């Protein structure tokens, strides 16, 4: 997904917000249906304590300002970043396809075996084809007041309808930690065109799944981690790391992407450093491969750029590839065995 595509999606969502289903109405309908089929447990709804706390997750990106000349990034600080929470129930047929760390936020994404993860730009993996569940963890506090519409294991939370079959549940399981579960069914319905309009029953199912996933989330006891094949090493002056993510259908088809902000003179641009295994095959047209470098172990590094100020000059792509190749550290023994597993 390109930045332009992401902007168009967001603008469409804003324009169509009044046409999206009423999340509270759907929630009441689902809760009433569930109450008829099982005893209703006591519901605790109230304001949570807004105590500031840092999220206890190992950061993939190093702490502190980036981009200083000769900056030596610690591999230990970036490698094996952990996830503090995990779901203990997922809809049948979903497998994990992506993990990402962006600043203090971490996220995991499950989708169907044929689902395709959408990545690229500064957008983290918010959307994917197929039935999708995404769990995000970040520091923060739920706002106090009466806008909490749902109880998640005794903690007040909020349900948001983003589209016809795209729902999000947010809650604070412990002081200073915000969790978000987002669910989507099929292609997210941003256009609301007749041929893509799903039925209310489909929306009910997505929201019911999202609630069930959210209520199954517990502190991680399996030591789930993000273990990328490349990490930032010694960064050139003006380079500031932004994010790292690993995605793929299975361990043999894995992809690590690093994102870094590069400051050149008076403007910035974003560089995407995309690691591909040795089985990757560049295009036959040699002129189309200026953005590809081959690493010592036979794997490849693809570099992409997004310029904040269109028209501003950027370094030649071959120069960027050379700089990027020298700014990373390879981890050939990275554990990506979780790709394609439930």
C-alpha positions as CSV (number, residue, x, y, z in Angstrom):
1,X,0.0,0.0,0.0
2,X,1.4,3.4,-1.0
3,X,1.1,6.5,1.2
4,X,-1.3,8.0,-1.4
5,X,-3.5,4.9,-1.3
6,X,-3.5,5.1,2.5
7,X,-4.6,8.8,2.4
8,X,-7.4,8.0,0.0
9,X,-8.6,5.2,2.2
10,X,-8.6,7.4,5.3
11,X,-10.4,10.2,3.4
12,X,-13.0,7.8,2.2
13,X,-13.5,6.5,5.7
14,X,-14.1,10.0,7.0
15,X,-16.6,10.8,4.3
16,X,-18.5,7.6,4.8
17,X,-18.4,7.5,8.6
18,X,-22.1,8.4,8.9
19,X,-23.0,5.4,6.7
20,X,-21.0,2.9,8.7
21,X,-23.0,0.6,11.0
22,X,-23.8,1.7,14.5
23,X,-21.3,-0.2,16.6
24,X,-23.2,0.2,19.8
25,X,-26.4,-1.1,18.2
26,X,-24.6,-4.1,16.8
27,X,-23.0,-4.7,20.2
28,X,-26.3,-4.7,21.9
29,X,-27.7,-7.1,19.4
30,X,-24.8,-9.5,19.8
31,X,-24.7,-9.3,23.6
32,X,-28.5,-10.0,23.7
33,X,-28.0,-13.0,21.5
34,X,-25.2,-14.3,23.6
35,X,-27.1,-13.7,26.8
36,X,-29.9,-16.0,25.5
37,X,-27.4,-18.8,24.9
38,X,-25.3,-18.7,28.1
39,X,-25.5,-17.2,31.6
40,X,-24.5,-13.6,31.7
41,X,-21.5,-12.8,33.9
42,X,-21.5,-9.7,35.9
43,X,-20.4,-6.6,34.0
44,X,-18.0,-4.1,35.5
45,X,-17.9,-0.8,33.7
46,X,-16.2,2.2,35.2
47,X,-13.4,4.7,34.7
48,X,-9.9,3.2,34.8
49,X,-7.0,4.8,36.6
50,X,-5.0,7.1,34.3
51,X,-1.6,6.2,35.7
52,X,1.3,6.8,33.3
53,X,3.5,3.7,32.8
54,X,5.9,2.5,30.1
55,X,5.0,-0.5,28.1
56,X,7.2,-3.4,29.2
57,X,8.1,-4.6,25.8
58,X,11.6,-5.0,24.4
59,X,12.0,-2.3,21.7
60,X,13.3,-3.3,18.3
61,X,14.2,0.3,17.6
62,X,16.8,1.8,19.8
63,X,15.9,4.4,22.3
64,X,17.0,7.9,22.1
65,X,17.6,10.3,19.1
66,X,18.8,8.7,15.9
67,X,20.9,10.0,13.1
68,X,24.1,11.0,14.8
69,X,27.3,10.4,12.9
70,X,28.9,7.1,13.9
71,X,25.8,6.1,15.8
72,X,26.3,2.4,16.8
73,X,22.9,0.7,17.3
74,X,23.0,-2.2,19.7
75,X,21.8,-5.4,18.1
76,X,20.7,-6.6,21.5
77,X,18.4,-3.7,21.9
78,X,16.8,-4.3,18.6
79,X,16.8,-8.0,18.3
80,X,14.2,-10.4,19.8
81,X,11.6,-7.8,20.7
82,X,8.9,-9.4,22.8
83,X,5.1,-9.0,22.8
84,X,3.4,-8.4,26.1
85,X,0.0,-9.9,25.3
86,X,-1.4,-12.6,23.0
87,X,-4.9,-13.9,22.1
88,X,-5.9,-17.4,23.2
89,X,-8.8,-17.7,20.7
90,X,-8.8,-16.9,17.0
91,X,-11.4,-17.7,14.3
92,X,-10.8,-21.0,12.6
93,X,-8.5,-20.9,9.6
94,X,-6.4,-17.8,10.5
95,X,-2.6,-18.0,10.6
96,X,-0.1,-15.4,11.7
97,X,1.4,-13.4,8.7
98,X,3.0,-10.3,10.2
99,X,4.6,-8.8,13.3
100,X,5.8,-5.2,13.6
101,X,7.4,-2.8,16.0
102,X,6.9,0.9,15.4
103,X,8.3,3.1,18.3
104,X,6.5,1.9,21.4
105,X,3.7,0.2,19.5
106,X,3.8,-3.5,18.6
107,X,1.3,-5.4,16.4
108,X,0.6,-8.9,15.2
109,X,-1.6,-9.8,12.3
110,X,-3.5,-13.1,11.5
111,X,-5.3,-13.7,8.2
112,X,-6.5,-16.6,6.1
113,X,-4.0,-18.8,4.4
114,X,-4.8,-17.1,1.0
115,X,-4.8,-13.6,2.6
116,X,-2.2,-11.1,1.4
117,X,-0.7,-8.7,3.9
118,X,-0.6,-5.1,2.7
119,X,2.6,-3.2,3.6
120,X,4.6,-0.2,2.4
121,X,4.6,3.5,3.1
122,X,4.5,4.7,6.7
123,X,1.2,2.8,7.2
124,X,1.7,-0.2,9.4
125,X,-0.2,-3.4,8.5
126,X,-3.6,-2.1,9.1
127,X,-5.4,-4.0,6.3
128,X,-5.1,-7.3,4.5
129,X,-7.3,-9.3,2.2
130,X,-9.2,-12.2,3.7
131,X,-10.6,-12.5,7.2
132,X,-8.2,-10.6,9.4
133,X,-7.5,-10.1,13.1
134,X,-4.9,-7.6,14.2
135,X,-3.7,-7.1,17.9
136,X,-1.8,-3.9,18.8
137,X,-0.2,-2.9,22.1
138,X,1.0,0.6,23.0
139,X,1.5,2.7,26.1
140,X,-1.4,5.1,27.1
141,X,-4.6,5.4,29.0
142,X,-8.2,5.1,28.1
143,X,-10.0,8.5,28.4
144,X,-12.2,8.8,31.4
145,X,-15.9,9.5,31.0
146,X,-19.0,7.7,29.8
147,X,-17.8,6.8,26.2
148,X,-16.9,3.2,27.2
149,X,-19.4,0.9,25.5
150,X,-18.1,-2.6,26.3
151,X,-16.6,-4.7,29.1
152,X,-13.5,-6.6,28.4
153,X,-12.8,-9.0,31.3
154,X,-13.8,-6.3,33.8
155,X,-12.1,-3.4,32.0
156,X,-14.1,-0.8,30.2
157,X,-13.5,-0.5,26.5
158,X,-14.7,1.1,23.4
159,X,-16.1,-0.4,20.1
160,X,-15.5,1.5,16.9
161,X,-17.0,0.8,13.5
162,X,-14.5,1.6,10.8
163,X,-16.5,0.2,7.8
164,X,-19.3,-2.2,7.1
165,X,-17.3,-5.2,8.3
166,X,-14.2,-3.6,9.9
167,X,-14.5,-3.2,13.7
168,X,-12.1,-2.3,16.4
169,X,-12.2,-2.9,20.2
170,X,-9.8,-0.9,22.5
171,X,-9.3,-1.3,26.2
172,X,-6.8,-0.9,29.0
173,X,-6.0,-4.2,30.6
174,X,-3.6,-2.7,33.1
175,X,-2.6,0.9,33.9
176,X,-0.7,2.5,31.1
177,X,-1.2,-0.2,28.5
178,X,-3.7,0.1,25.6
179,X,-4.7,-2.9,23.6
180,X,-6.6,-2.8,20.3
181,X,-8.1,-5.7,18.4
182,X,-9.2,-4.9,14.8
183,X,-11.1,-7.4,12.7
184,X,-12.1,-7.3,9.0
185,X,-13.9,-9.8,6.7
186,X,-12.8,-10.0,3.1
187,X,-11.8,-6.8,1.3
188,X,-12.4,-3.9,3.7
189,X,-15.5,-2.1,2.4
190,X,-14.3,1.5,2.0
191,X,-16.3,2.5,-1.0
192,X,-19.7,1.2,0.1
193,X,-20.6,0.4,-3.6
194,X,-23.5,-2.0,-4.0
195,X,-21.3,-4.8,-5.3
196,X,-19.1,-4.7,-2.2
197,X,-21.9,-4.1,0.4
198,X,-21.9,-6.8,3.1
199,X,-25.0,-7.8,5.0
200,X,-25.7,-6.8,8.6
201,X,-25.3,-10.4,9.6
202,X,-21.7,-10.4,8.3
203,X,-21.0,-7.3,10.3
204,X,-22.5,-9.0,13.4
205,X,-20.1,-11.9,12.9
206,X,-17.0,-9.8,12.6
207,X,-17.8,-7.8,15.7
208,X,-18.6,-11.0,17.6
209,X,-15.3,-12.5,16.6
210,X,-13.4,-9.3,17.6
211,X,-15.1,-9.3,21.0
212,X,-14.3,-12.9,21.5
213,X,-10.6,-12.4,20.5
214,X,-10.3,-9.4,22.8
215,X,-11.7,-11.3,25.8
216,X,-9.3,-14.1,25.1
217,X,-6.2,-11.8,25.3
218,X,-3.9,-12.5,28.2
219,X,-0.4,-11.6,29.2
220,X,2.0,-13.5,26.9
221,X,3.2,-16.9,28.2
222,X,4.8,-18.2,25.0
223,X,7.5,-15.6,24.6
224,X,6.3,-14.4,21.2
225,X,8.9,-12.2,19.6
226,X,9.8,-10.4,16.4
227,X,13.1,-11.7,15.2
228,X,14.0,-9.8,11.9
229,X,16.6,-11.1,9.4
230,X,18.2,-7.6,9.4
231,X,18.4,-4.8,12.0
232,X,19.9,-1.3,12.0
233,X,23.6,-1.2,12.7
234,X,25.8,1.9,12.4
235,X,23.5,4.5,10.8
236,X,24.7,7.4,8.6
237,X,24.3,11.0,9.9
238,X,20.7,12.1,9.5
239,X,19.2,8.6,9.6
240,X,16.5,7.9,12.3
241,X,15.0,4.4,12.6
242,X,11.2,4.3,12.5
243,X,10.0,0.7,12.3
244,X,10.8,-2.9,11.7
245,X,8.4,-5.7,10.6
246,X,8.5,-9.3,9.5
247,X,5.8,-10.8,7.2
248,X,5.2,-13.8,5.0
249,X,3.2,-16.8,4.2
250,X,5.6,-19.3,5.8
251,X,9.3,-19.4,7.0
252,X,10.5,-20.1,3.5
253,X,8.8,-17.0,2.2
254,X,9.6,-14.4,4.8
255,X,10.2,-10.7,4.3
256,X,11.8,-8.2,6.8
257,X,11.3,-4.4,6.2
258,X,13.0,-1.6,8.0
259,X,11.8,2.0,7.8
260,X,14.1,4.9,8.4
261,X,13.7,8.7,8.1
262,X,16.5,10.3,6.2
263,X,17.2,14.0,6.6
264,X,19.0,15.6,3.7
265,X,19.6,19.4,4.0
266,X,16.3,21.1,4.7
267,X,13.9,18.2,4.0
268,X,13.2,14.6,5.0
269,X,12.3,11.4,3.1
270,X,11.4,7.9,4.1
271,X,13.6,4.9,3.0
272,X,12.3,1.4,3.1
273,X,14.9,-1.3,3.4
274,X,13.3,-4.6,2.4
275,X,15.2,-7.9,2.9
276,X,14.5,-10.7,0.6
277,X,15.9,-14.3,0.7
278,X,18.4,-15.7,-1.8
279,X,15.6,-17.3,-3.7
280,X,14.3,-13.8,-4.7
281,X,14.7,-13.2,-8.4
282,X,15.2,-9.6,-9.6
283,X,13.6,-8.4,-12.8
284,X,15.5,-9.2,-16.1
285,X,15.7,-5.5,-16.9
286,X,19.0,-4.4,-15.3
287,X,17.9,-0.7,-15.3
288,X,14.9,-1.6,-13.1
289,X,17.2,-3.1,-10.5
290,X,19.2,0.0,-9.4
291,X,17.3,-0.2,-6.1
292,X,18.5,-3.8,-5.4
293,X,21.7,-4.8,-3.6
294,X,23.1,-8.3,-3.0
295,X,24.2,-9.0,0.6
296,X,27.2,-11.2,1.5
297,X,25.1,-14.3,2.3
298,X,23.3,-14.1,-1.1
299,X,20.2,-12.5,0.1
300,X,18.9,-9.2,-1.4
301,X,18.2,-5.7,0.0
302,X,15.6,-3.7,-1.9
303,X,15.4,0.1,-1.2
304,X,12.4,2.3,-1.8
305,X,11.9,6.0,-1.1
306,X,9.0,8.2,-0.3
307,X,9.7,11.9,-0.5
308,X,7.7,14.2,1.8
309,X,8.4,17.2,-0.5
310,X,7.8,16.1,-4.2
311,X,10.3,17.5,-6.6
312,X,13.1,17.7,-4.0
313,X,16.3,15.8,-5.1
314,X,17.2,12.5,-3.4
315,X,20.5,10.7,-3.5
316,X,21.0,8.3,-6.5
317,X,19.4,5.0,-5.8
318,X,22.6,3.1,-6.2
319,X,24.1,5.4,-3.5
320,X,21.1,4.7,-1.2
321,X,21.5,1.0,-1.7
322,X,25.2,1.2,-0.8
323,X,24.5,3.3,2.3
324,X,21.7,1.0,3.4
325,X,23.7,-2.1,2.9
326,X,26.4,-0.7,5.2
327,X,23.8,0.5,7.8
328,X,22.3,-2.9,8.5
329,X,23.3,-6.1,10.3
330,X,22.3,-9.5,9.1
331,X,20.8,-12.2,11.3
332,X,20.7,-15.4,9.2
333,X,19.5,-17.5,12.2
334,X,16.5,-15.3,12.8
335,X,13.6,-17.3,14.0
336,X,10.6,-16.8,11.7
337,X,9.1,-20.3,12.4
338,X,5.8,-18.6,13.6
339,X,5.0,-17.5,10.0
340,X,1.9,-19.3,8.7
341,X,1.0,-20.9,12.1
342,X,-2.2,-20.2,14.1
